[in-house]
Amino acid sequence: MPGISGPPIPPGGSADYDFPLRFGGTFWMHSHQGLQEQRLMAAPLIIRDQRDRADQREVVVMLADFSFTPPEQIFEGLKKSGSMAGMGSAGAAPAPMSKMSKMQKGDGAAAPDLNDVKYDAFLANDRTLADPEVVKVEPGGRVLMRIINSSSMSAYHIDLGDLDGELIAVDGFAVAPVRGRSFPIAVAQRLDIRLALPGGSGAYPVLALLEGERNRTGIVLVAGNGPVARIADQADAPSPALTLDLESRLSAAEPLAPRKADRVHNLYLTGEMAGYVWSINDVVWNKDVPPLPVAKGERVELVMVNRTPMPHHMHLHGHEFQVVEIDGARFAGAVRDTVLVPPGRRVVAAFDVDNPGLWAFHCHLLYHLDAGMFTTLQYV
C-alpha cells in the first residue's frame, strides 16, 4: 500500500516484488493508489498447489462493479449528499437519517443500508449478461471455480443454479468442504468451489446476484452442444442481505494452534452520515493516528463491533487470520484475510504476528476506506 508498506510506483516507473510463497490459493492484486481500484485496476493472482488437478477444468471469475462516472465524482457526491445511498451516474436518493441513530443506540432492528453507489453495470470477467463469457467444459467433467470479488463496493450471492457445488477454500485457505448451490461473497473475498457436471450436453449459468438488489452478472458453463439462452441482468426479486450463517459453519482445514491471546485490540466500526465519514473507534484515519501495536510471536485478537447501519468488509494486510468468535460464540472458523461484519454484530479474528512491517487494516469498501475506516498495525 503506497505510503504504508512501500512507495507508490511513479508514472512510467516500475517495481519488482520478491516474496516467499508460503501457501497456495486464490488471491488477487489491485491498486491502493487513490480510487484507481474503481477503474478496474485489478487482476487475479493464483498460486498453484494441490487444488490443481489434471482431471478438472479451472475457471477464474472476477466480479466487478462499474460506473461511467469518475470515482472522484462519486466520492464527492457521497460526501455532499450526507446520505448512505451515494450517487452513481444517475444519482440516488438519500437514506433515512433515523437508521444511523437507531444503530448507534444499539437497535438491531433497524434495516441495514447495503449499497452506497448506484452502478451502471456489474461485470464477470469484464462482461455483462448481455454478452457473458461462455466457457466450454467437458460433459460429466469436474470444474474448479475460483471466484474473486474485486468489486469496489458490491457484495453478491453466488448462484450455481442446478449445479451442486462444494466450497473447499475461502480467501485462498482450505476449509472443511461445504456443499450447496448458493454462497455469499463479500467485497475482496474469494471462493474456491468444485463442481461435478452432469453427463451429456447442457448449459449452466453461474450467476452473482447483487446483495439487496435484483442486479446480477455471471458466466455460462457449456458442456457439449448445450444451448445458451439469453439471461436477464435482473432477477425476479431482490436478493437478501449477506449474513454470517455460512461464516459460522466454516472450519479451517489447518486452524491456528489453540492458544490464549497475548494482545486484544477492540475495534469499533463507526461512522457519521453527515459528510460521509467512516472511522474506527470514532477516529478518522490520518497520518497522525498511532498504529495498533503488535509484537513478533504474539497471538493477537481483533475484536470488531459494527456500530453503523452498513455492513463492513474488514481486511488485514500482511497476515491471514482465523475467525474465532461471532457474537460471543467461540469456534475454530475459517482462516482468511477478509471478513464481513454486518450491522450490530461482533466478529473476532485471531492471527499470529509473524510478518514484521507496517501493515494496513481497513474496510475494503473503497469509499469507506477513503473516508477514514482505516488504520495500521506496527511491530514493536
C-alpha positions as CSV (number, residue, x, y, z in Angstrom):
1,M,0.0,0.0,0.0
2,P,1.5,3.4,-1.1
3,G,2.8,5.3,1.9
4,I,2.3,2.4,4.3
5,S,4.0,-0.7,3.2
6,G,6.1,0.9,0.4
7,P,6.3,3.8,-2.0
8,P,3.9,4.3,-4.9
9,I,5.0,3.4,-8.4
10,P,5.6,6.7,-10.3
11,P,4.1,7.3,-13.7
12,G,6.2,5.5,-16.3
13,G,8.0,3.6,-13.5
14,S,8.2,0.0,-12.4
15,A,8.6,-2.0,-9.2
16,D,9.8,-5.6,-8.6
17,Y,8.4,-7.6,-5.7
18,D,10.1,-10.6,-4.3
19,F,8.3,-12.6,-1.6
20,P,8.2,-16.3,-0.5
21,L,5.2,-18.4,-1.4
22,R,4.2,-20.0,1.9
23,F,0.9,-21.3,0.6
24,G,-1.2,-21.7,-2.5
25,G,-4.7,-20.5,-3.3
26,T,-6.8,-17.9,-5.0
27,F,-5.7,-14.3,-4.4
28,W,-5.8,-11.0,-6.3
29,M,-3.9,-7.8,-6.6
30,H,-5.2,-4.2,-7.1
31,S,-4.1,-0.6,-6.9
32,H,-4.3,1.1,-3.5
33,Q,-3.4,4.5,-5.0
34,G,-6.3,6.9,-4.6
35,L,-9.5,5.5,-6.2
36,Q,-7.8,3.6,-9.0
37,E,-9.4,0.3,-7.9
38,Q,-12.8,1.6,-9.1
39,R,-11.2,2.0,-12.5
40,L,-10.8,-1.8,-12.6
41,M,-7.0,-1.8,-11.9
42,A,-7.0,-5.3,-10.6
43,A,-6.1,-8.8,-11.6
44,P,-6.2,-12.4,-10.3
45,L,-3.2,-13.9,-8.6
46,I,-3.3,-17.7,-8.5
47,I,-0.7,-19.6,-6.5
48,R,-0.7,-23.2,-7.6
49,D,-1.0,-26.1,-5.1
50,Q,-2.7,-29.5,-4.6
51,R,-6.1,-28.0,-5.6
52,D,-4.9,-28.0,-9.2
53,R,-5.8,-31.4,-10.7
54,A,-5.2,-32.8,-14.1
55,D,-8.8,-34.1,-14.3
56,Q,-10.5,-30.7,-13.7
57,R,-11.1,-27.5,-15.6
58,E,-10.1,-24.3,-13.8
59,V,-12.4,-21.3,-14.3
60,V,-11.5,-18.0,-12.8
61,V,-14.3,-15.5,-12.4
62,M,-13.5,-11.9,-11.4
63,L,-16.5,-9.8,-10.3
64,A,-16.5,-6.1,-10.5
65,D,-18.8,-3.1,-10.3
66,F,-18.6,-0.4,-13.0
67,S,-19.6,3.2,-13.3
68,F,-19.1,5.7,-16.2
69,T,-19.0,8.4,-13.5
70,P,-15.4,9.1,-12.5
71,P,-14.7,7.7,-9.0
72,E,-13.6,11.1,-7.7
73,Q,-17.0,12.5,-8.7
74,I,-18.8,9.5,-7.0
75,F,-16.9,10.2,-3.8
76,E,-17.6,13.9,-3.8
77,G,-21.3,13.1,-4.4
78,L,-21.3,10.8,-1.4
79,K,-19.7,13.4,0.8
80,K,-22.0,16.2,-0.3
81,S,-25.2,14.1,-0.1
82,G,-24.8,13.4,3.6
83,S,-26.5,10.1,2.9
84,M,-25.7,6.4,2.7
85,A,-27.1,5.9,-0.8
86,G,-24.5,8.0,-2.6
87,M,-24.6,8.8,-6.3
88,G,-24.0,6.9,-9.5
89,S,-24.3,8.2,-13.0
90,A,-27.9,9.0,-12.4
91,G,-27.7,9.9,-8.7
92,A,-29.6,8.3,-5.8
93,A,-31.9,9.3,-3.0
94,P,-30.7,9.9,0.5
95,A,-31.1,7.2,3.1
96,P,-33.2,7.9,6.2
97,M,-31.2,9.6,8.9
98,S,-33.1,7.6,11.5
99,K,-31.2,4.4,10.6
100,M,-27.9,5.7,11.8
101,S,-29.2,7.0,15.1
102,K,-31.0,3.7,15.8
103,M,-27.9,1.6,15.1
104,Q,-25.8,3.9,17.2
105,K,-28.2,3.3,20.1
106,G,-27.9,-0.4,19.6
107,D,-31.3,-1.0,18.0
108,G,-30.5,-4.1,15.9
109,A,-34.0,-3.9,14.4
110,A,-33.0,-1.1,12.0
111,A,-32.8,-2.4,8.5
112,P,-29.3,-2.3,7.0
113,D,-28.2,0.1,4.3
114,L,-26.4,-2.1,1.7
115,N,-25.3,-0.2,-1.4
116,D,-23.8,3.3,-1.3
117,V,-23.3,3.7,-5.0
118,K,-25.7,3.2,-8.0
119,Y,-23.5,1.4,-10.6
120,D,-24.0,1.3,-14.3
121,A,-23.0,-2.3,-14.7
122,F,-21.9,-5.4,-12.9
123,L,-19.2,-7.4,-14.6
124,A,-18.0,-11.0,-14.6
125,N,-14.6,-11.2,-16.3
126,D,-15.2,-7.7,-17.7
127,R,-18.5,-8.7,-19.4
128,T,-22.2,-8.3,-18.5
129,L,-25.0,-10.8,-19.1
130,A,-25.8,-9.0,-22.4
131,D,-22.7,-10.8,-23.7
132,P,-21.4,-13.2,-21.0
133,E,-18.3,-15.2,-21.1
134,V,-19.1,-18.8,-22.3
135,V,-16.7,-21.4,-21.0
136,K,-16.5,-24.8,-22.7
137,V,-16.4,-27.7,-20.2
138,E,-16.5,-31.5,-20.6
139,P,-19.8,-33.3,-20.1
140,G,-19.6,-35.1,-16.8
141,G,-16.3,-33.3,-16.1
142,R,-15.0,-31.6,-13.0
143,V,-14.6,-27.8,-12.6
144,L,-12.7,-25.7,-10.1
145,M,-14.4,-22.3,-9.9
146,R,-12.1,-19.6,-8.5
147,I,-14.4,-16.7,-7.8
148,I,-12.9,-13.3,-6.9
149,N,-14.9,-10.3,-5.8
150,S,-12.8,-7.4,-6.9
151,S,-15.8,-5.0,-6.7
152,S,-15.2,-1.7,-5.0
153,M,-18.5,-1.6,-3.1
154,S,-20.7,-4.6,-4.0
155,A,-21.3,-7.9,-2.4
156,Y,-23.1,-10.8,-4.0
157,H,-24.7,-14.2,-3.6
158,I,-23.2,-16.8,-5.9
159,D,-26.0,-18.8,-7.5
160,L,-24.9,-22.1,-9.1
161,G,-28.4,-22.8,-10.5
162,D,-28.9,-26.6,-11.0
163,L,-25.3,-27.5,-10.0
164,D,-24.3,-28.7,-6.6
165,G,-21.1,-27.1,-5.5
166,E,-18.5,-27.9,-2.9
167,L,-16.9,-24.9,-1.3
168,I,-13.3,-26.0,-0.5
169,A,-11.5,-22.7,0.2
170,V,-12.1,-19.1,1.2
171,D,-9.6,-16.3,0.6
172,G,-7.1,-18.9,-0.6
173,F,-7.2,-21.1,2.5
174,A,-8.8,-24.5,2.6
175,V,-11.9,-25.2,4.7
176,A,-13.8,-28.4,5.5
177,P,-15.9,-28.8,2.4
178,V,-19.4,-27.3,2.4
179,R,-21.9,-28.3,-0.2
180,G,-24.6,-26.0,-1.6
181,R,-25.9,-24.1,-4.6
182,S,-25.7,-20.6,-3.2
183,F,-22.8,-18.9,-1.4
184,P,-22.3,-15.4,-0.2
185,I,-19.2,-13.4,-1.2
186,A,-18.2,-10.1,0.4
187,V,-16.0,-7.5,-1.2
188,A,-12.4,-8.7,-1.6
189,Q,-13.3,-12.3,-0.7
190,R,-12.6,-15.3,-2.8
191,L,-14.4,-18.7,-3.1
192,D,-13.0,-21.9,-4.5
193,I,-15.9,-24.1,-5.5
194,R,-15.7,-27.6,-7.0
195,L,-18.4,-28.7,-9.4
196,A,-19.1,-32.1,-10.9
197,L,-21.1,-31.6,-14.1
198,P,-23.8,-34.0,-15.3
199,G,-23.2,-36.2,-18.3
200,G,-24.5,-35.1,-21.6
201,S,-24.8,-31.6,-23.1
202,G,-26.0,-28.7,-21.1
203,A,-25.6,-25.0,-20.3
204,Y,-25.1,-24.0,-16.7
205,P,-25.1,-20.3,-15.7
206,V,-23.1,-19.3,-12.7
207,L,-24.5,-16.0,-11.5
208,A,-23.7,-13.4,-9.0
209,L,-26.7,-11.6,-7.5
210,L,-26.1,-8.1,-6.0
211,E,-26.8,-8.0,-2.3
212,G,-30.2,-6.4,-1.6
213,E,-31.0,-5.7,-5.3
214,R,-32.2,-7.5,-8.5
215,N,-29.0,-6.8,-10.5
216,R,-26.9,-9.8,-11.5
217,T,-24.0,-10.8,-13.6
218,G,-22.1,-14.1,-14.4
219,I,-20.8,-16.5,-16.8
220,V,-22.1,-19.7,-18.5
221,L,-20.5,-23.1,-18.5
222,V,-21.4,-25.1,-21.6
223,A,-20.9,-28.8,-21.9
224,G,-21.1,-30.4,-25.3
225,N,-23.7,-28.8,-27.5
226,G,-25.7,-27.3,-24.7
227,P,-27.9,-24.3,-25.9
228,V,-27.1,-20.9,-24.4
229,A,-30.2,-18.9,-23.7
230,R,-30.3,-15.1,-23.0
231,I,-30.1,-14.4,-19.3
232,A,-31.7,-11.2,-18.0
233,D,-29.5,-9.0,-15.9
234,Q,-32.3,-8.5,-13.4
235,A,-33.6,-11.3,-11.1
236,D,-37.3,-11.7,-10.3
237,A,-36.8,-10.4,-6.8
238,P,-34.2,-8.6,-4.8
239,S,-31.6,-10.8,-3.0
240,P,-31.4,-10.7,0.8
241,A,-28.6,-9.1,2.8
242,L,-25.5,-11.2,3.3
243,T,-25.4,-12.8,6.7
244,L,-22.8,-14.7,8.9
245,D,-24.7,-18.0,8.6
246,L,-22.1,-19.6,6.3
247,E,-19.2,-18.0,8.2
248,S,-20.4,-19.6,11.4
249,R,-20.4,-23.0,9.8
250,L,-16.9,-22.8,8.2
251,S,-14.0,-24.6,9.8
252,A,-10.3,-24.3,8.7
253,A,-8.6,-27.3,7.3
254,E,-5.4,-26.1,9.0
255,P,-6.6,-24.0,12.0
256,L,-4.3,-21.9,14.3
257,A,-2.9,-23.9,17.2
258,P,-5.0,-23.4,20.3
259,R,-3.5,-20.5,22.3
260,K,-4.6,-17.7,24.6
261,A,-4.4,-14.2,23.1
262,D,-1.3,-12.2,24.1
263,R,-2.9,-9.0,23.0
264,V,-6.5,-7.9,22.2
265,H,-7.5,-4.8,20.1
266,N,-11.1,-3.7,20.5
267,L,-12.1,-2.0,17.2
268,Y,-15.5,-0.3,17.0
269,L,-16.6,0.3,13.4
270,T,-18.1,3.8,13.5
271,G,-19.3,6.4,11.1
272,E,-21.4,9.6,10.5
273,M,-23.9,10.3,7.7
274,A,-23.0,14.0,7.7
275,G,-20.2,14.4,5.3
276,Y,-19.9,10.7,4.7
277,V,-17.3,10.0,7.4
278,W,-16.2,6.5,8.4
279,S,-13.9,5.6,11.2
280,I,-12.5,3.1,13.7
281,N,-13.1,3.8,17.3
282,D,-14.6,7.2,16.2
283,V,-11.2,8.1,14.8
284,V,-11.0,9.0,11.1
285,W,-7.7,7.8,9.7
286,N,-4.9,10.3,9.1
287,K,-1.2,10.1,9.2
288,D,-1.0,11.2,12.8
289,V,-3.1,8.2,14.0
290,P,-0.8,5.9,16.0
291,P,-0.6,2.3,14.7
292,L,-2.0,-0.6,16.7
293,P,1.0,-2.2,18.4
294,V,1.8,-5.8,17.9
295,A,5.0,-7.8,18.8
296,K,6.5,-10.7,16.8
297,G,5.5,-14.0,18.1
298,E,2.2,-12.8,19.7
299,R,-1.2,-14.2,19.2
300,V,-3.4,-11.1,18.6
301,E,-7.2,-10.9,18.5
302,L,-9.0,-8.2,16.6
303,V,-12.5,-7.6,18.2
304,M,-14.6,-5.9,15.6
305,V,-18.0,-4.5,16.6
306,N,-20.1,-2.7,13.9
307,R,-21.9,0.3,15.3
308,T,-23.2,1.5,12.0
309,P,-26.2,0.6,9.8
310,M,-24.0,-0.7,7.0
311,P,-22.0,-3.9,6.7
312,H,-18.2,-3.5,6.6
313,H,-15.8,-5.9,4.9
314,M,-12.7,-5.9,7.1
315,H,-9.3,-6.8,5.5
316,L,-5.9,-7.2,7.1
317,H,-2.7,-6.8,5.1
318,G,0.4,-8.9,5.5
319,H,-1.3,-11.7,7.5
320,E,-4.1,-14.3,7.3
321,F,-6.4,-14.6,10.3
322,Q,-8.8,-17.1,11.7
323,V,-12.4,-16.2,12.6
324,V,-12.7,-17.4,16.2
325,E,-15.9,-15.8,17.5
326,I,-19.2,-14.4,16.3
327,D,-21.4,-12.6,18.8
328,G,-19.8,-14.3,21.8
329,A,-19.9,-17.9,20.4
330,R,-16.3,-19.2,20.1
331,F,-15.4,-21.6,17.4
332,A,-12.5,-22.6,15.1
333,G,-13.7,-20.9,12.0
334,A,-12.1,-20.2,8.6
335,V,-8.6,-18.9,8.0
336,R,-8.9,-16.0,5.6
337,D,-7.9,-12.3,5.2
338,T,-11.3,-10.6,4.8
339,V,-14.4,-10.9,6.9
340,L,-17.9,-9.5,6.8
341,V,-19.1,-7.6,9.9
342,P,-22.8,-6.9,9.5
343,P,-24.6,-4.0,11.4
344,G,-24.8,-4.6,15.1
345,R,-22.6,-7.7,15.0
346,R,-19.4,-8.7,16.7
347,V,-16.7,-10.7,15.0
348,V,-13.4,-11.7,16.4
349,A,-10.4,-12.6,14.3
350,A,-7.1,-14.1,15.6
351,F,-3.7,-14.1,13.9
352,D,-0.1,-14.9,14.7
353,V,2.3,-12.0,14.4
354,D,4.9,-13.4,12.1
355,N,5.5,-10.9,9.3
356,P,7.3,-7.8,10.5
357,G,6.4,-4.5,9.0
358,L,3.8,-1.7,8.9
359,W,0.5,-3.1,7.7
360,A,-2.9,-1.8,6.9
361,F,-6.2,-2.9,8.4
362,H,-9.3,-1.4,6.8
363,C,-12.8,-1.7,5.4
364,H,-12.5,-3.0,1.8
365,L,-15.5,-0.9,0.7
366,L,-13.4,1.6,-1.3
367,Y,-15.2,4.8,-0.4
368,H,-15.4,3.7,3.3
369,L,-11.6,3.2,3.3
370,D,-11.0,6.6,1.7
371,A,-13.5,8.2,4.1
372,G,-11.5,7.0,7.1
373,M,-12.3,3.5,8.1
374,F,-8.6,2.5,8.1
375,T,-5.8,2.0,10.5
376,T,-2.4,0.3,10.7
377,L,-0.5,-2.3,12.7
378,Q,3.1,-1.7,13.7
379,Y,5.6,-4.3,15.1
380,V,7.1,-3.0,18.3
